[in-house]
Amino acid sequence: MSLEDPFFSVKKDVQQSLSNAQGLYSRWQGLLDDQAKAGGQECEWVANELRNVLKSIEWDLEDLTETVNIVESNPGKFRLTSQEIEQRKGFIYGTKDDVKQMKEHLSSIQARSKVEQGTRKNLLGNASAKTKDRYTRLDNALEDDNQQFIESHQQQQHLEMERQDDQLEMVGQSVKVLKHMGEQIGDELETQNQMLDDFGDEIDQTQSKLDSTLMRMEKVLRLTNDKRQMCVIFALLVMLVVVVLLFALT
């Protein structure tokens, strides 16, 4: 037996698929025996899945049969004995029989009859349920419409409140900006008032100095009209003569 022989990897896949098929087959039989479920969607789905799995197994068995034929035509190349080849054939034939039995049961008259009976029962049951539930569904539909209207109205109110909150927030921000601008304007006016006060003080000081100067000038002008002006001039002449004599003597 060669290590590169693909028979065993394919055989393992077939065994797993066969186990899956047998589980589906048992489930399908249980649903088929229950008249309430024989014509239902679950039974139909299980049957379709079982058919697909069986079809896949048949394809794998075809591949296995081909490999066995190749090995049987040249056993020396693959180092297989006739007993090993027969064992492989036995596995293929046994699996084919299992697949055949399940397929025949799926398509049997008894199975189709049970499915038809279950389908009729389900249809009659559904029609009766539909008649009973007609007004209930109508009430549910009206209730759903009312609920949707209420939810839509609440959502609109919520959106309107959010929009108003956004507007109030924008107004609040604008008020803060105006308040800040007012504070800046107030600070500027206070600074300018202080500057005006300082300027007024300087004007007052200048006016006081000007008044003092005018008073001095007025006093000087009064001296020109006074008789003491001659005395002052005479005294100055005397002092000048004395100074000249002092310089001459020295």
Contacts in CASP RR format, 6 or more apart in sequence:
PFRMAT RR
TARGET T0000
AUTHOR 0000-0000-0000
METHOD contacts of the structure
MODEL  1
MSLEDPFFSVKKDVQQSLSNAQGLYSRWQGLLDDQAKAGGQECEWVANEL
RNVLKSIEWDLEDLTETVNIVESNPGKFRLTSQEIEQRKGFIYGTKDDVK
QMKEHLSSIQARSKVEQGTRKNLLGNASAKTKDRYTRLDNALEDDNQQFI
ESHQQQQHLEMERQDDQLEMVGQSVKVLKHMGEQIGDELETQNQMLDDFG
DEIDQTQSKLDSTLMRMEKVLRLTNDKRQMCVIFALLVMLVVVVLLFALT
1 78 0 8 1.000
1 79 0 8 1.000
1 80 0 8 1.000
1 84 0 8 1.000
2 78 0 8 1.000
2 79 0 8 1.000
5 71 0 8 1.000
5 78 0 8 1.000
6 67 0 8 1.000
7 64 0 8 1.000
7 67 0 8 1.000
7 68 0 8 1.000
7 71 0 8 1.000
7 88 0 8 1.000
10 60 0 8 1.000
10 63 0 8 1.000
10 64 0 8 1.000
10 67 0 8 1.000
11 64 0 8 1.000
11 91 0 8 1.000
13 60 0 8 1.000
14 57 0 8 1.000
14 60 0 8 1.000
14 61 0 8 1.000
14 64 0 8 1.000
14 95 0 8 1.000
17 53 0 8 1.000
17 56 0 8 1.000
17 57 0 8 1.000
17 60 0 8 1.000
18 57 0 8 1.000
18 95 0 8 1.000
18 98 0 8 1.000
18 99 0 8 1.000
20 53 0 8 1.000
21 50 0 8 1.000
21 53 0 8 1.000
21 54 0 8 1.000
21 57 0 8 1.000
21 99 0 8 1.000
21 102 0 8 1.000
22 98 0 8 1.000
24 46 0 8 1.000
24 49 0 8 1.000
24 50 0 8 1.000
24 53 0 8 1.000
25 50 0 8 1.000
25 102 0 8 1.000
25 105 0 8 1.000
27 46 0 8 1.000
28 43 0 8 1.000
28 46 0 8 1.000
28 47 0 8 1.000
28 50 0 8 1.000
28 106 0 8 1.000
31 37 0 8 1.000
31 38 0 8 1.000
31 40 0 8 1.000
31 42 0 8 1.000
31 43 0 8 1.000
31 46 0 8 1.000
32 38 0 8 1.000
32 43 0 8 1.000
32 111 0 8 1.000
32 114 0 8 1.000
32 115 0 8 1.000
33 114 0 8 1.000
35 114 0 8 1.000
35 117 0 8 1.000
35 118 0 8 1.000
35 121 0 8 1.000
36 118 0 8 1.000
36 121 0 8 1.000
36 122 0 8 1.000
37 43 0 8 1.000
37 118 0 8 1.000
38 114 0 8 1.000
38 115 0 8 1.000
38 117 0 8 1.000
38 118 0 8 1.000
38 119 0 8 1.000
39 115 0 8 1.000
39 116 0 8 1.000
39 117 0 8 1.000
39 118 0 8 1.000
39 119 0 8 1.000
39 121 0 8 1.000
39 122 0 8 1.000
40 118 0 8 1.000
40 119 0 8 1.000
40 122 0 8 1.000
43 115 0 8 1.000
44 115 0 8 1.000
47 106 0 8 1.000
50 102 0 8 1.000
50 106 0 8 1.000
51 103 0 8 1.000
51 106 0 8 1.000
54 99 0 8 1.000
54 102 0 8 1.000
54 103 0 8 1.000
57 95 0 8 1.000
57 99 0 8 1.000
58 96 0 8 1.000
58 99 0 8 1.000
61 92 0 8 1.000
61 95 0 8 1.000
61 96 0 8 1.000
61 99 0 8 1.000
64 88 0 8 1.000
64 91 0 8 1.000
64 92 0 8 1.000
65 92 0 8 1.000
68 85 0 8 1.000
68 88 0 8 1.000
68 89 0 8 1.000
68 92 0 8 1.000
71 78 0 8 1.000
71 80 0 8 1.000
71 85 0 8 1.000
71 88 0 8 1.000
72 85 0 8 1.000
75 81 0 8 1.000
75 82 0 8 1.000
75 85 0 8 1.000
105 111 0 8 1.000
223 229 0 8 1.000
223 232 0 8 1.000
END
